Amino acid sequence: MKKITIAIDGHSSCGKSTMAKALASRIGYVYVDTGAMYRSVTLYALRNGLFRDDDTIDTDALQQHMDNIQISFRFNQETQRPDTYLNGELVENDIRTMEVSNRVSPVAALPFVREAMVAQQQRMGQEKGIVMDGRDIGTVVFPDAELKVFVTATAEVRAQRRFDELKGKGMEADFDEILRNVQERDYIDSHREVSPLRQADDALLLDNSHMTIPEQNEWLYERYLERTTE
């Protein structure tokens, strides 16, 4: 069976990472969570005092730091999923906090940040056999991907999923704050000047608002089979 590139784009907290991870594990592909990469840059900026008192980012300072930001993924045998590492440090939980969520979209919209991350992502996918999810995978990173999927769900459903995820990890969570964050990120992601979030012309649309995780995983697996057996 031929190896292909699978690009999964969509709104924040729509479950695209969950389904991408499950598919990669099932078919033996490499999984890359590009959202985690932008979250890692945001975490780095927070830790290094690159946000001003009004929460805006010092773009000049961040640009000077970009060469110091190395992001990688390592497979976790216990969870059977890849974990995110920032300069060799495990940051999988640190990048999922609301502190990072509330600041990641403006950071991800910066042209020099996107350029650096896209270059890393394209190197990761040179050999195919990869599942990558994010905001611009099918439109910018891998415009020639054999399978493209655009995932969405209502803002309320996505906020509830994010709330449940945080509570499940024992982290503090406020539903109204999460809902506002989801809506704000939708607007920023869709209106940014560089690589705005949009559905590629040849991407399949999946609204999983009323689907269970097993249902969406099976849907994606069937689309994969269609592409690799054509």
Accessible surface in RSA format (square Angstrom, percent):
REM  Atomic radii and reference values for relative SASA: ProtOr
REM  Chains: A
REM  Algorithm: Lee & Richards
REM  Probe-radius: 1.40
REM  Slices: 20
REM RES _ NUM      All-atoms   Total-Side   Main-Chain    Non-polar    All polar
REM                ABS   REL    ABS   REL    ABS   REL    ABS   REL    ABS   REL
RES MET A   1   150.11  77.7  65.94  43.6  84.17 200.4  73.48  62.5  76.63 101.5
RES LYS A   2   110.05  53.7  92.75  56.9  17.30  41.2  67.80  61.0  42.25  45.0
RES LYS A   3   128.25  62.6 115.34  70.8  12.92  30.8  62.85  56.6  65.40  69.7
RES ILE A   4     0.45   0.3   0.45   0.3   0.00   0.0   0.45   0.3   0.00   0.0
RES THR A   5     5.00   3.6   5.00   5.1   0.00   0.0   1.66   2.2   3.34   5.1
RES ILE A   6     0.00   0.0   0.00   0.0   0.00   0.0   0.00   0.0   0.00   0.0
RES ALA A   7     0.34   0.3   0.02   0.0   0.33   0.7   0.02   0.0   0.33   0.9
RES ILE A   8     0.00   0.0   0.00   0.0   0.00   0.0   0.00   0.0   0.00   0.0
RES ASP A   9     6.92   4.8   6.92   6.9   0.00   0.0   1.60   3.8   5.32   5.3
RES GLY A  10     0.00   0.0   0.00   N/A   0.00   0.0   0.00   0.0   0.00   0.0
RES HIS A  11    37.48  20.5  37.25  25.9   0.22   0.6  18.11  18.7  19.37  22.5
RES SER A  12     1.99   1.7   0.66   0.9   1.33   3.1   1.87   4.0   0.12   0.2
RES SER A  13    32.33  27.3   7.62  10.2  24.71  56.9  18.30  39.0  14.03  19.6
RES CYS A  14     0.29   0.2   0.00   0.0   0.29   0.7   0.00   0.0   0.29   0.3
RES GLY A  15    19.15  23.6   0.00   N/A  19.15  23.6  16.28  44.7   2.87   6.4
RES LYS A  16    12.52   6.1  12.12   7.4   0.40   1.0   3.75   3.4   8.77   9.3
RES SER A  17    30.92  26.1  29.99  40.0   0.93   2.1  18.91  40.3  12.02  16.8
RES THR A  18    48.68  34.6  46.97  47.6   1.71   4.1  16.35  22.0  32.32  48.9
RES MET A  19     0.37   0.2   0.00   0.0   0.37   0.9   0.00   0.0   0.37   0.5
RES ALA A  20     0.00   0.0   0.00   0.0   0.00   0.0   0.00   0.0   0.00   0.0
RES LYS A  21    38.38  18.7  36.11  22.2   2.27   5.4   3.45   3.1  34.92  37.2
RES ALA A  22    19.61  18.0  13.11  20.2   6.50  14.8  15.68  22.1   3.93  10.4
RES LEU A  23     5.27   2.9   1.98   1.4   3.29   8.3   4.88   3.4   0.40   1.1
RES ALA A  24     3.49   3.2   2.96   4.6   0.53   1.2   3.04   4.3   0.45   1.2
RES SER A  25    66.54  56.2  34.82  46.5  31.72  73.1  19.59  41.7  46.95  65.8
RES ARG A  26   127.12  53.4  89.66  45.7  37.46  89.2  47.07  64.3  80.05  48.5
RES ILE A  27    33.22  18.9   4.78   3.6  28.44  68.5  13.43   9.7  19.78  53.7
RES GLY A  28    64.73  79.8   0.00   N/A  64.73  79.8  35.27  96.8  29.46  66.0
RES TYR A  29    23.27  10.9   7.79   4.4  15.48  40.3   8.79   6.6  14.48  17.9
RES VAL A  30    93.58  61.6  88.08  79.7   5.50  13.3  93.57  81.3   0.02   0.0
RES TYR A  31    12.27   5.7   4.89   2.8   7.37  19.2   4.89   3.7   7.37   9.1
RES VAL A  32     3.66   2.4   3.66   3.3   0.00   0.0   3.66   3.2   0.00   0.0
RES ASP A  33     5.58   3.9   5.58   5.6   0.00   0.0   2.52   5.9   3.05   3.0
RES THR A  34     2.29   1.6   2.29   2.3   0.00   0.0   0.59   0.8   1.70   2.6
RES GLY A  35    22.05  27.2   0.00   N/A  22.05  27.2  21.60  59.3   0.45   1.0
RES ALA A  36     0.02   0.0   0.00   0.0   0.02   0.1   0.00   0.0   0.02   0.1
RES MET A  37     0.00   0.0   0.00   0.0   0.00   0.0   0.00   0.0   0.00   0.0
RES TYR A  38    12.73   5.9  12.73   7.2   0.00   0.0  12.70   9.5   0.03   0.0
RES ARG A  39    17.22   7.2  17.22   8.8   0.00   0.0   1.15   1.6  16.07   9.7
RES SER A  40     0.00   0.0   0.00   0.0   0.00   0.0   0.00   0.0   0.00   0.0
RES VAL A  41     0.00   0.0   0.00   0.0   0.00   0.0   0.00   0.0   0.00   0.0
RES THR A  42     0.00   0.0   0.00   0.0   0.00   0.0   0.00   0.0   0.00   0.0
RES LEU A  43    14.25   7.9  14.25  10.2   0.00   0.0  14.25  10.0   0.00   0.0
RES TYR A  44    23.06  10.8  22.86  13.0   0.20   0.5  14.94  11.2   8.12  10.0
RES ALA A  45     0.00   0.0   0.00   0.0   0.00   0.0   0.00   0.0   0.00   0.0
RES LEU A  46    39.57  22.0  19.60  14.0  19.97  50.2  20.82  14.6  18.75  50.5
RES ARG A  47   114.31  48.0  74.08  37.8  40.22  95.8  50.91  69.6  63.40  38.4
RES ASN A  48    67.61  46.6  42.32  40.9  25.29  60.9  10.20  24.5  57.41  55.5
RES GLY A  49    62.19  76.7   0.00   N/A  62.19  76.7  34.58  94.9  27.61  61.8
RES LEU A  50    11.85   6.6  10.93   7.8   0.92   2.3  11.85   8.3   0.00   0.0
RES PHE A  51    31.31  15.7  11.84   7.3  19.47  50.7  12.50   7.6  18.81  53.8
RES ARG A  52   121.42  51.0 108.18  55.1  13.24  31.5  53.79  73.5  67.63  41.0
RES ASP A  53   160.90 112.7 122.00 121.4  38.90  92.0  45.21 106.4 115.69 115.4
RES ASP A  54   101.60  71.2  71.53  71.2  30.07  71.1  49.88 117.4  51.71  51.6
RES ASP A  55    75.16  52.6  62.95  62.7  12.20  28.9  22.06  51.9  53.10  53.0
RES THR A  56    63.48  45.2  58.01  58.8   5.47  13.0  61.88  83.1   1.61   2.4
RES ILE A  57    17.54  10.0  11.86   8.8   5.68  13.7  11.86   8.5   5.68  15.4
RES ASP A  58    46.37  32.5  46.37  46.2   0.00   0.0   3.34   7.9  43.03  42.9
RES THR A  59    46.75  33.2  46.65  47.3   0.09   0.2  23.53  31.6  23.21  35.1
RES ASP A  60   102.96  72.1  99.93  99.5   3.04   7.2  25.60  60.2  77.37  77.2
RES ALA A  61    23.41  21.5  20.44  31.5   2.98   6.8  22.93  32.3   0.48   1.3
RES LEU A  62     0.00   0.0   0.00   0.0   0.00   0.0   0.00   0.0   0.00   0.0
RES GLN A  63    98.37  55.0  87.83  64.2  10.53  25.1  21.06  44.8  77.31  58.6
RES GLN A  64   147.15  82.3 116.52  85.2  30.63  72.9  44.47  94.7 102.68  77.9
RES HIS A  65    50.00  27.3  49.76  34.6   0.23   0.6  29.06  29.9  20.94  24.4
RES MET A  66    20.17  10.4  13.66   9.0   6.50  15.5  14.00  11.9   6.17   8.2
RES ASP A  67   129.98  91.0 110.86 110.3  19.12  45.2  33.26  78.3  96.72  96.5
RES ASN A  68    84.95  58.6  73.50  71.0  11.45  27.6  20.06  48.3  64.89  62.7
RES ILE A  69     1.75   1.0   0.00   0.0   1.75   4.2   0.00   0.0   1.75   4.7
RES GLN A  70   105.62  59.1 103.84  75.9   1.78   4.2  48.27 102.7  57.35  43.5
RES ILE A  71    10.45   5.9   0.00   0.0  10.45  25.2   0.16   0.1  10.29  27.9
RES SER A  72    46.98  39.7  44.61  59.5   2.37   5.5  39.36  83.8   7.62  10.7
RES PHE A  73    43.51  21.8  14.86   9.2  28.65  74.6  15.04   9.1  28.47  81.5
RES ARG A  74   119.51  50.2 113.86  58.0   5.65  13.5  47.09  64.4  72.42  43.9
RES PHE A  75   109.60  54.8  80.32  49.7  29.28  76.2  80.32  48.7  29.28  83.8
RES ASN A  76    40.54  28.0  34.02  32.9   6.52  15.7   8.49  20.4  32.04  31.0
RES GLN A  77   138.47  77.4 125.15  91.5  13.32  31.7  59.53 126.7  78.94  59.9
RES GLU A  78   162.83  93.5 127.92  96.8  34.90  83.1  51.72 100.0 111.11  90.7
RES THR A  79    76.30  54.3  54.60  55.4  21.70  51.7  61.58  82.7  14.72  22.2
RES GLN A  80    87.31  48.8  86.31  63.1   1.00   2.4  42.85  91.2  44.46  33.7
RES ARG A  81    82.58  34.7  82.58  42.1   0.00   0.0  17.71  24.2  64.86  39.3
RES PRO A  82    21.75  15.9  16.15  14.7   5.60  20.4  16.15  13.3   5.60  34.8
RES ASP A  83    16.99  11.9  16.99  16.9   0.00   0.0   0.66   1.6  16.33  16.3
RES THR A  84     1.84   1.3   1.84   1.9   0.00   0.0   0.00   0.0   1.84   2.8
RES TYR A  85    33.79  15.8  33.75  19.2   0.03   0.1   7.07   5.3  26.71  32.9
RES LEU A  86     6.77   3.8   5.12   3.7   1.65   4.1   5.12   3.6   1.65   4.4
RES ASN A  87    74.00  51.0  40.90  39.5  33.09  79.7  32.82  79.0  41.18  39.8
RES GLY A  88    46.57  57.4   0.00   N/A  46.57  57.4  21.66  59.4  24.91  55.8
RES GLU A  89    83.05  47.7  77.07  58.3   5.98  14.2  41.27  79.8  41.79  34.1
RES LEU A  90    88.93  49.5  74.88  53.6  14.05  35.3  74.88  52.6  14.05  37.8
RES VAL A  91     0.24   0.2   0.00   0.0   0.24   0.6   0.24   0.2   0.00   0.0
RES GLU A  92    30.31  17.4  29.55  22.4   0.76   1.8  21.81  42.2   8.51   6.9
RES ASN A  93    93.85  64.7  91.02  88.0   2.83   6.8  22.70  54.6  71.15  68.8
RES ASP A  94    58.87  41.2  52.43  52.2   6.44  15.2   7.78  18.3  51.09  51.0
RES ILE A  95     0.00   0.0   0.00   0.0   0.00   0.0   0.00   0.0   0.00   0.0
RES ARG A  96    28.12  11.8  28.12  14.3   0.00   0.0   2.63   3.6  25.50  15.5
RES THR A  97    39.71  28.2  39.12  39.7   0.59   1.4  38.10  51.2   1.61   2.4
RES MET A  98    23.27  12.1  19.79  13.1   3.48   8.3  19.13  16.3   4.14   5.5
RES GLU A  99    98.73  56.7  90.41  68.4   8.32  19.8  26.32  50.9  72.41  59.1
RES VAL A 100     1.34   0.9   1.34   1.2   0.00   0.0   1.34   1.2   0.00   0.0
RES SER A 101     1.13   1.0   0.30   0.4   0.83   1.9   0.30   0.6   0.83   1.2
RES ASN A 102    68.02  46.9  42.44  41.0  25.58  61.6  17.46  42.0  50.56  48.9
RES ARG A 103    43.58  18.3  42.04  21.4   1.54   3.7   5.88   8.0  37.70  22.8
RES VAL A 104     5.58   3.7   5.58   5.1   0.00   0.0   5.58   4.8   0.00   0.0
RES SER A 105     4.15   3.5   2.50   3.3   1.66   3.8   2.79   5.9   1.37   1.9
RES PRO A 106    59.43  43.3  52.69  48.0   6.74  24.5  56.55  46.7   2.87  17.9
RES VAL A 107     0.00   0.0   0.00   0.0   0.00   0.0   0.00   0.0   0.00   0.0
RES ALA A 108     8.09   7.4   8.09  12.5   0.00   0.0   8.09  11.4   0.00   0.0
RES ALA A 109    23.49  21.6  16.83  26.0   6.66  15.2  17.01  23.9   6.49  17.2
RES LEU A 110    26.36  14.7  26.13  18.7   0.23   0.6  26.36  18.5   0.00   0.0
RES PRO A 111    75.43  55.0  72.27  65.9   3.15  11.5  72.58  59.9   2.85  17.7
RES PHE A 112    34.78  17.4  29.03  18.0   5.75  15.0  30.68  18.6   4.10  11.7
RES VAL A 113     0.00   0.0   0.00   0.0   0.00   0.0   0.00   0.0   0.00   0.0
RES ARG A 114     5.23   2.2   5.23   2.7   0.00   0.0   3.68   5.0   1.55   0.9
RES GLU A 115   131.11  75.3 120.51  91.2  10.60  25.2  49.39  95.5  81.72  66.7
RES ALA A 116    31.71  29.2  21.57  33.3  10.14  23.1  29.94  42.2   1.77   4.7
RES MET A 117     0.63   0.3   0.63   0.4   0.00   0.0   0.63   0.5   0.00   0.0
RES VAL A 118    18.64  12.3  18.64  16.9   0.00   0.0  18.64  16.2   0.00   0.0
RES ALA A 119    39.88  36.7  33.85  52.2   6.04  13.7  38.50  54.2   1.38   3.7
RES GLN A 120    23.08  12.9  21.62  15.8   1.45   3.5   8.42  17.9  14.66  11.1
RES GLN A 121     0.51   0.3   0.51   0.4   0.00   0.0   0.00   0.0   0.51   0.4
RES GLN A 122    74.00  41.4  71.38  52.2   2.61   6.2  19.98  42.5  54.01  41.0
RES ARG A 123   145.16  60.9 131.63  67.1  13.53  32.2  61.21  83.6  83.95  50.9
RES MET A 124    67.16  34.8  37.07  24.5  30.09  71.6  45.29  38.5  21.87  29.0
RES GLY A 125     4.58   5.7   0.00   N/A   4.58   5.7   0.01   0.0   4.57  10.2
RES GLN A 126   132.07  73.9  97.82  71.5  34.25  81.5  31.95  68.0 100.12  75.9
RES GLU A 127   150.18  86.2 132.06  99.9  18.12  43.2  65.29 126.3  84.89  69.3
RES LYS A 128    90.89  44.3  80.51  49.4  10.38  24.7  59.85  53.9  31.04  33.1
RES GLY A 129     4.06   5.0   0.00   N/A   4.06   5.0   0.51   1.4   3.56   8.0
RES ILE A 130     1.20   0.7   1.20   0.9   0.00   0.0   1.20   0.9   0.00   0.0
RES VAL A 131     0.00   0.0   0.00   0.0   0.00   0.0   0.00   0.0   0.00   0.0
RES MET A 132     0.00   0.0   0.00   0.0   0.00   0.0   0.00   0.0   0.00   0.0
RES ASP A 133     1.66   1.2   1.66   1.7   0.00   0.0   0.00   0.0   1.66   1.7
RES GLY A 134     1.13   1.4   0.00   N/A   1.13   1.4   1.13   3.1   0.00   0.0
RES ARG A 135    27.81  11.7  25.63  13.1   2.18   5.2  13.45  18.4  14.36   8.7
RES ASP A 136     1.79   1.3   1.79   1.8   0.00   0.0   0.00   0.0   1.79   1.8
RES ILE A 137     0.17   0.1   0.17   0.1   0.00   0.0   0.17   0.1   0.00   0.0
RES GLY A 138     1.26   1.6   0.00   N/A   1.26   1.6   0.50   1.4   0.76   1.7
RES THR A 139    25.38  18.1   3.61   3.7  21.76  51.9   6.33   8.5  19.04  28.8
RES VAL A 140    56.38  37.1  45.36  41.1  11.02  26.5  48.80  42.4   7.58  20.6
RES VAL A 141     3.16   2.1   0.00   0.0   3.16   7.6   0.00   0.0   3.16   8.6
RES PHE A 142    26.45  13.2  23.89  14.8   2.57   6.7  26.45  16.0   0.00   0.0
RES PRO A 143    68.83  50.2  59.27  54.0   9.55  34.7  59.27  48.9   9.55  59.4
RES ASP A 144   129.95  91.0 109.57 109.1  20.39  48.2  42.95 101.1  87.00  86.8
RES ALA A 145    10.15   9.3   0.00   0.0  10.15  23.1   1.30   1.8   8.85  23.4
RES GLU A 146    59.72  34.3  41.53  31.4  18.19  43.3  33.56  64.9  26.15  21.4
RES LEU A 147     0.00   0.0   0.00   0.0   0.00   0.0   0.00   0.0   0.00   0.0
RES LYS A 148    13.41   6.5  11.68   7.2   1.73   4.1   3.40   3.1  10.01  10.7
RES VAL A 149     1.45   1.0   0.00   0.0   1.45   3.5   0.00   0.0   1.45   3.9
RES PHE A 150    15.61   7.8  15.61   9.7   0.00   0.0  15.61   9.5   0.00   0.0
RES VAL A 151     0.00   0.0   0.00   0.0   0.00   0.0   0.00   0.0   0.00   0.0
RES THR A 152    26.85  19.1  26.85  27.2   0.00   0.0  17.32  23.3   9.53  14.4
RES ALA A 153     5.60   5.1   0.00   0.0   5.60  12.7   1.85   2.6   3.75   9.9
RES THR A 154    65.51  46.6  56.10  56.9   9.42  22.4  62.44  83.9   3.07   4.6
RES ALA A 155    19.26  17.7  14.29  22.1   4.97  11.3  14.29  20.1   4.97  13.2
RES GLU A 156    95.58  54.9  93.51  70.7   2.07   4.9  50.37  97.4  45.21  36.9
RES VAL A 157    39.47  26.0  36.19  32.8   3.28   7.9  39.34  34.2   0.13   0.4
RES ARG A 158     8.70   3.7   8.70   4.4   0.00   0.0   0.00   0.0   8.70   5.3
RES ALA A 159     0.00   0.0   0.00   0.0   0.00   0.0   0.00   0.0   0.00   0.0
RES GLN A 160    79.87  44.7  79.87  58.4   0.00   0.0  37.31  79.4  42.57  32.3
RES ARG A 161    71.21  29.9  63.51  32.4   7.70  18.3  46.56  63.6  24.65  14.9
RES ARG A 162    15.86   6.7  14.23   7.3   1.63   3.9   8.73  11.9   7.13   4.3
RES PHE A 163    49.89  25.0  49.89  30.9   0.00   0.0  49.89  30.2   0.00   0.0
RES ASP A 164    76.85  53.8  66.81  66.5  10.04  23.7  29.24  68.8  47.61  47.5
RES GLU A 165    73.95  42.5  61.31  46.4  12.64  30.1  36.04  69.7  37.91  31.0
RES LEU A 166     1.12   0.6   1.12   0.8   0.00   0.0   1.12   0.8   0.00   0.0
RES LYS A 167   106.97  52.2  90.72  55.7  16.25  38.7  46.98  42.3  60.00  63.9
RES GLY A 168    70.56  87.0   0.00   N/A  70.56  87.0  36.41  99.9  34.14  76.5
RES LYS A 169    90.16  44.0  56.60  34.7  33.55  79.9  57.52  51.8  32.64  34.8
RES GLY A 170    72.78  89.8   0.00   N/A  72.78  89.8  36.79 100.9  35.99  80.6
RES MET A 171    45.86  23.8  36.94  24.4   8.92  21.2  40.89  34.8   4.97   6.6
RES GLU A 172   161.56  92.8 147.30 111.4  14.27  34.0  68.81 133.1  92.75  75.7
RES ALA A 173    23.35  21.5   0.00   0.0  23.35  53.1   4.14   5.8  19.20  50.9
RES ASP A 174    72.99  51.1  68.29  68.0   4.70  11.1  23.46  55.2  49.54  49.4
RES PHE A 175    63.30  31.7  59.78  37.0   3.52   9.1  59.78  36.2   3.52  10.1
RES ASP A 176    86.73  60.8  84.08  83.7   2.66   6.3  16.19  38.1  70.55  70.4
RES GLU A 177    59.17  34.0  58.37  44.2   0.80   1.9  18.02  34.9  41.15  33.6
RES ILE A 178     0.87   0.5   0.87   0.6   0.00   0.0   0.87   0.6   0.00   0.0
RES LEU A 179    32.50  18.1  32.50  23.3   0.00   0.0  32.50  22.8   0.00   0.0
RES ARG A 180   131.23  55.1 130.03  66.3   1.20   2.9  57.02  77.9  74.21  45.0
RES ASN A 181     9.29   6.4   8.05   7.8   1.25   3.0   1.59   3.8   7.71   7.4
RES VAL A 182     1.95   1.3   1.95   1.8   0.00   0.0   1.95   1.7   0.00   0.0
RES GLN A 183    84.99  47.5  76.72  56.1   8.26  19.7  29.09  61.9  55.89  42.4
RES GLU A 184   100.71  57.8  95.76  72.4   4.95  11.8  39.40  76.2  61.31  50.1
RES ARG A 185    22.06   9.3  22.06  11.2   0.00   0.0   3.98   5.4  18.08  11.0
RES ASP A 186    27.05  19.0  26.19  26.1   0.87   2.0  16.53  38.9  10.53  10.5
RES TYR A 187   138.28  64.6 133.38  75.9   4.90  12.8  97.97  73.6  40.31  49.7
RES ILE A 188    57.47  32.7  54.14  40.3   3.33   8.0  57.31  41.3   0.16   0.4
RES ASP A 189     3.40   2.4   3.40   3.4   0.00   0.0   0.00   0.0   3.40   3.4
RES SER A 190    45.54  38.5  28.39  37.9  17.15  39.5  18.26  38.9  27.29  38.2
RES HIS A 191   116.19  63.5  85.50  59.4  30.69  78.5  66.33  68.4  49.86  58.0
RES ARG A 192    17.47   7.3   2.70   1.4  14.77  35.2  12.18  16.6   5.29   3.2
RES GLU A 193   169.75  97.5 134.29 101.6  35.46  84.4  56.86 110.0 112.89  92.2
RES VAL A 194    44.29  29.1  41.71  37.8   2.58   6.2  44.23  38.4   0.06   0.2
RES SER A 195    18.95  16.0   7.85  10.5  11.10  25.6   4.73  10.1  14.22  19.9
RES PRO A 196    45.58  33.2  43.80  39.9   1.78   6.5  43.80  36.2   1.78  11.1
RES LEU A 197    10.74   6.0   1.28   0.9   9.46  23.8   1.28   0.9   9.46  25.5
RES ARG A 198   124.14  52.1 117.93  60.1   6.22  14.8  52.33  71.5  71.81  43.5
RES GLN A 199    68.09  38.1  52.89  38.7  15.20  36.2  16.57  35.3  51.53  39.1
RES ALA A 200     9.04   8.3   5.11   7.9   3.93   8.9   5.61   7.9   3.43   9.1
RES ASP A 201   148.94 104.3 109.34 108.8  39.60  93.6  41.96  98.8 106.98 106.7
RES ASP A 202    87.01  61.0  68.32  68.0  18.69  44.2  47.25 111.2  39.76  39.7
RES ALA A 203    13.60  12.5   3.13   4.8  10.48  23.8   3.13   4.4  10.48  27.8
RES LEU A 204    55.97  31.2  53.58  38.3   2.40   6.0  55.97  39.3   0.00   0.0
RES LEU A 205   102.83  57.3  76.08  54.4  26.75  67.2  76.08  53.4  26.75  72.0
RES LEU A 206    10.01   5.6   9.02   6.4   1.00   2.5  10.01   7.0   0.00   0.0
RES ASP A 207    82.12  57.5  62.29  62.0  19.83  46.9  24.97  58.8  57.15  57.0
RES ASN A 208     0.00   0.0   0.00   0.0   0.00   0.0   0.00   0.0   0.00   0.0
RES SER A 209    13.64  11.5   3.86   5.2   9.78  22.5   3.73   7.9   9.91  13.9
RES HIS A 210   172.45  94.2 135.08  93.9  37.36  95.6 103.32 106.5  69.13  80.4
RES MET A 211    52.31  27.1  37.53  24.8  14.78  35.2  33.15  28.2  19.16  25.4
RES THR A 212    75.69  53.8  68.00  68.9   7.70  18.3  72.61  97.5   3.09   4.7
RES ILE A 213    97.81  55.7  94.10  70.1   3.71   8.9  94.37  68.0   3.44   9.3
RES PRO A 214    94.78  69.1  85.18  77.6   9.60  34.9  90.21  74.5   4.57  28.4
RES GLU A 215    92.50  53.1  83.83  63.4   8.67  20.6  38.80  75.0  53.70  43.8
RES GLN A 216     6.92   3.9   6.92   5.1   0.00   0.0   0.74   1.6   6.19   4.7
RES ASN A 217    33.13  22.8  29.52  28.5   3.61   8.7  13.69  32.9  19.44  18.8
RES GLU A 218    73.00  41.9  72.81  55.1   0.19   0.5  35.85  69.3  37.15  30.3
RES TRP A 219    54.14  21.7  50.92  24.6   3.22   7.6  34.33  18.3  19.81  32.1
RES LEU A 220     0.26   0.1   0.26   0.2   0.00   0.0   0.26   0.2   0.00   0.0
RES TYR A 221    46.98  21.9  46.98  26.7   0.00   0.0  11.54   8.7  35.44  43.7
RES GLU A 222    74.85  43.0  73.20  55.4   1.65   3.9  21.80  42.2  53.04  43.3
RES ARG A 223    39.14  16.4  39.14  20.0   0.00   0.0   8.74  12.0  30.39  18.4
RES TYR A 224    13.71   6.4  13.71   7.8   0.00   0.0   2.75   2.1  10.96  13.5
RES LEU A 225    58.19  32.4  58.10  41.6   0.09   0.2  58.19  40.9   0.00   0.0
RES GLU A 226    79.19  45.5  72.83  55.1   6.36  15.1  40.57  78.5  38.62  31.5
RES ARG A 227    50.30  21.1  49.01  25.0   1.29   3.1   7.84  10.7  42.46  25.7
RES THR A 228    10.25   7.3   0.00   0.0  10.25  24.4   0.00   0.0  10.25  15.5
RES THR A 229    92.76  66.0  57.95  58.8  34.81  83.0  49.62  66.7  43.13  65.2
RES GLU A 230   148.31  85.1  81.46  61.6  66.85 159.2  71.03 137.4  77.28  63.1
END  Absolute sums over single chains surface
CHAIN  1 A    10921.8       8764.2       2157.6       5504.2       5417.6
END  Absolute sums over all chains
TOTAL         10921.8       8764.2       2157.6       5504.2       5417.6
